[in-house]
């Protein structure tokens, strides 16, 4: 995949800052909601479910994560998630750049722990559960507490917990090898990334199914089945969800009229925009803007 295409898939949000590239986010979603649109970022992510259950897809792997469990996502993995069950879900996502763990000089820790972790040759287990990884879960729950309370010096504690997780996973033989150098991206994942890049670059105008299917290429029927199997959404649902996320950002700017925003993100009719926005965000665009104010 060329660099231009890969960059267009990359999440643009900055997590933390240059001095401490670590950020945490908490969310709550209604039953059946689409929790995470398909995307990737260079940072690693620890996804801890506080309530309910989330079905995650990482590249072509499906992983259900229940309350009290955590998911580890390596940097570069394309991932998406959906709320399962009838109670919705709430979760804490902690995103960090593995480079923050690097030693100032090339020492034994850098050689045996950090470098293999950065190269995904010795990384944390994908699904982390109390029954199989009690010590790792203890670190994660403490990190969740620290990101909420933010006591003085909490940054050092967060960094320390990650180091200890790597040590304990290695000592327990729980390290996983997910290096891309051996297997490479699957053809399916490459196809999906190509389609998502196209959607994200053209969402502001009408997009026909035939355009997307032609990128792979497949028939429209084959493409719809392929896309649904890879993302859990139909192509139209994904496009609408992406447009709504873009609209939500524009709604933060009060100088933009809602009708103009609808057109700017690719909705041809304001009534359809409002209906889709309410379905995804559980409120109308005007109500969302009022909540921001």
Number of C-alpha atoms within 10 A of each C-alpha: 10 6 7 9 15 15 13 18 22 16 12 11 7 13 18 14 10 10 7 14 16 23 16 18 14 15 12 16 20 19 17 15 19 22 24 15 19 24 19 24 23 15 20 20 22 22 23 25 22 19 17 22 24 27 17 21 22 21 22 15 9 14 15 17 23 19 16 17 22 27 22 18 23 26 19 16 20 22 21 23 22 24 25 21 13 11 14 19 25 20 23 20 19 22 23 22 21 21 12 14 19 16 14 7 8 10 11 10 15 17 13 11 19 23 19 15 23 20 17 19 18 22 24 25 20 18 17 23 19 13 9 11 17 12 16 22 20 13 17 23 16 14 23 21 12 17 18 13 10 12 11 9 9 14 16 10 15 19 16 14 18 17 15 15 18 20 15 17 19 16 10 10 9 17 20 16 16 19 17 13 10 9 8 9 14 11 9 15 16 14 17 20 23 19 21 22 19 18 22 15 13 14 18 17 14 12 16 11 15 14 14 22 19 13 14 15 13 14 13 16 11 11 21 19 14 19 21 14 13 22 23 21 20 17 23 13 15 20 21 20 21 19 24 25 17 18 21 17 10 19 20 14 11 10 8 11 12 19 16 11 22 25 16 17 22 20 23 15 11 15 12 12 25 19 14 21 23 16 13 19 18 15 16 17 24 13 12 17 17 11 9 10 8
